[in-house]
Amino acid sequence: MKFKKLLVYNIEESGSLDPASWKKIKTFGDKIIFLPKGDSKLKKELADTDCILVNFGTEVGKTEIDNAPKLKYIGVMATAFGKIDVAYAKKKKVIVTNLKGYSTESVAEFIFAAILEYLRGLEEGKKRGRSKNYSELGISALEIKNRTFGIVGLGTIGQRVAEIALGFGANVAYWSRTRKKNFENKGVKYVPFGDLISNADIISINLAQTKETEYIFNKSVFNKLKNGAIIINTAPMDLINVDALVERLKRDDIVFMLDHSDEMAEKDLEKISKYPNCIIYPPMAYISREAAENKRRIFVGNIEAFIKGKPQNVVN
Amino acid sequence: MKFKKLLVYNIEESGSLDPASWKKIKTFGDKIIFLPKGDSKLKKELADTDCILVNFGTEVGKTEIDNAPKLKYIGVMATAFGKIDVAYAKKKKVIVTNLKGYSTESVAEFIFAAILEYLRGLEEGKKRGRSKNYSELGISALEIKNRTFGIVGLGTIGQRVAEIALGFGANVAYWSRTRKKNFENKGVKYVPFGDLISNADIISINLAQTKETEYIFNKSVFNKLKNGAIIINTAPMDLINVDALVERLKRDDIVFMLDHSDEMAEKDLEKISKYPNCIIYPPMAYISREAAENKRRIFVGNIEAFIKGKPQNVVN
């Protein structure tokens, strides 16, 4: 089979995928339409489309699905698909696919990059080297080995973070909504959320955002953090109560790092960016050459698999 | 037993160890003398000393040993002891001890810190975050996983680097003067030096400096490196032919990182510091809170063990 019309919504043709991938995708449909987000032609274009391809964070709700009576397939170019009404899609027999795990390794390695950069004072080291000051005086550092490394959320990324932390010789503990007993055999200990927060020296947040987990990092959680704790969040910032974070940042006894600045309200970014103990990266954890290759391969592969009657990476 | 006189040569009392450690050390001798490097009283003070304590890189050769007829013990406050004539000391029944492995973890973790900082473009990321530019555009990154990670020298530090690299999922290969078959069971492959250099994406130099290994990184070795190779040297810079390094740096197709800038001649530093693909850190790999604690514990412990008739960390 082949789609009648591929509606590419809120994905720019250039920049998101390479020309070869688009060429391949175009063979999956009789025609292809690109629409920017909020385009007024959306409703009209939905009427006869049987395939929608969307980027991270693009909403495809009940309205859009109802406006597309011929819809069979929604392909999401991201791992997260929180903005797609997957239950309603299922009811309408529309299959939704995502890019499961395409950036797992990239994100996991970034987490260690950012933690080590901070722990070792590399910014200061590079600065000195560049200005021909080769003194190590006043540079201090901590090792990951033997520190308590807490992982909040032991999904695909959390598990990979755990494996790398074990390689560093950390005492790795986790809390997750569902306990992963098999994974515990590797030497990773399950602890209740509150205990994890109170005892960890380093915390990596790798939790999916759901109604249950939204703003789970509230005032009482931030109060529990050890003095000197280092927290890195590469998961959605909606897991964090920003005012509670600010209150703890003010005490200047923790470090908070994040890479989801793009998803934050400007007023929230303003609040946290004042504090030198809050290290804000652009959304770059998911970026690696390998992740980009996976993205192309999985996104195109998902559409092709559906066409061949063997859908893969179905999330509903 | 107790020493008659502790001669502390080229170690400053403040800065090198904490007051509690010095207090303890003072109990090991009837008296203690501190002499700065090159002090004219050295010869006189050596005459009746039975214990010399020296810092990294302090020379204790045939002359000094001959000038100290009562000498029984030389305690080196470093892992490297290349400047001590250990063979002659042995002949004169003088025991030499070092701080074996005190900074192994610190150096191994620093190596990953520096590699990841480069691979993930963290400097640019932090700069953007700080200037409220939250765009990831143009940031590129590579993963360690599945890359060929070559380790030159599989001693204590090299082995620890191998273990961490395995945690990252790299293809770990090594060359060492003596093959470590037991360690190969962990999933680390032995390859001849030339093949290691030609095939590795990332190379960590963890080789001890001996007459055999001096300037082992010569022109032909630098020519063999893959385009895009990343080399980090936390071992002595005398393993490197600086002019050969400069020739390859000029081609701008490798990255070389080092943390032994303090040991280099100024003219050599001038030569390499011109190239942005040469990242020079102050000597900070060995610095961590844990390494400092190990240093105190092992240095004091070595003297105490000798006094109790059970010398430890003896290198001759």
Interface residues (C-beta under 8 A of the other chain):
Chain A: E105 S106 E109 F110 F112 A113 A114 L116 E117 L119 R120 G121 L122 E123 G125 K126 R128 G129 R130 K132 N133 Y134 S135 E136 I139 S140 A141 L142 E143 I144 K145 N146 E163 I164 A165 L166 G167 F168 G169 D259 S261 D262 L269 S273 I279 I280 Y281 P282 P283 M284 I287 S288 R289 E290 A291
Chain B: E105 S106 E109 F110 F112 A113 A114 L116 E117 L119 R120 G121 L122 E123 G125 K126 R128 G129 R130 K132 N133 Y134 S135 E136 I139 S140 A141 L142 E143 I144 K145 N146 E163 I164 A165 L166 G167 F168 G169 D259 S261 D262 L269 S273 I279 I280 Y281 P282 P283 M284 I287 S288 R289 E290 A291
